């Protein structure tokens, strides 16, 4: 595995043209954006290259926390990723919310587009797709859910989206969720869970930390 930080690679990535979307998949609209805030649990990822699959195998579990930004035109994205006995955090991206749609994941500092949201049949599922170019094209997608009790049909739908990208079933890695390094609990007075990383094991991302959606080297 390379030593360069995967997050740095994301800052250099450029999204492929919109007409390159597979299977004419629709993107969520602005009405969907109102349902997005809260915590999403990382279920699985599908990556194009073997080294990225190895990186995903290092992830025990991960979370996304989406919160409205001050401008009202964006949702701030906080990542929590459990690798080994540490919960790494990152808040360098946001989801762009426009009048017509809520689709693009962008880097907060560079404003580079890093991914897009794709429609799923259930409002309890969140699919982020990456089609990026650096030295070569990187394809990947990552599935999040409100809870980990997803159905066989949900898994099959995720696999179909992966196949639309030209990814095979063996390129999908499901998060095992064996530890509680990054904890989740329900907010007081709410049924929506929120992330609560264990303080002693929380750290900012180190070089080489495998984030869901990072194309690596």
C-alpha positions, 0 to 999 in steps of 0.5 A: 500500500502506498504511503501517500495520503488517500485524502490528498489524492481526492483533492486532485481528482476530477469527476467524469462528465455527467453523461458518463453515468452508468445505466442512466441512473438518476440523482436525488433531487432537492426534496431528498436533501431534507431527509439526508441529515443525520448519521449513516452507517457504512455497509459496503464498498466496491472498488475497481483495483485490487489494492483498494479492495485490500484497503477496504478490508482494513475498515471494521466500520465507518459512519457518515454524519451529515449536518446542514451548513450555515449557508443552507446550500450545503450539507457538511460531511463528517467521516468516522472510520474505524481501523484497528483500535482507532476511530479516525475522523475527517470533515473536509467534504460537503454535499452540494444542495442546489435548487434542482438537486442534491448530488455532488460531494465536494472538497471543502477547501479545493471545491473539487468534485469527488463523488455524487449521490445516486438514487436508491429504492429505499430512503434508508439507503445512501449510495455515493458513486465515484468516477474520478481521473488522475493517472487513470480512471478510478471507479467505486461506490459506497453504500450507507444505511440508517441501520445495518439491518438491510435486506437481501433486496437492498444488497442486490440493488447495490450489486446491480449498481456496481455491475453498472460501473463494470464492477464484479461481485467479488470486488464488493467488500462488506464492513464486518462491524466487529468492534465499537471504536466509533460508537453510535447512539440515539440522540436524546428525544430522537430516533436518529442515531449520531456518531460518538467516537471513543475519545481515547481512540479518536484521531485525525486521518493519518497518511494512508488511512483507507477512507471509503471513496478514496482512490489511493495510488 
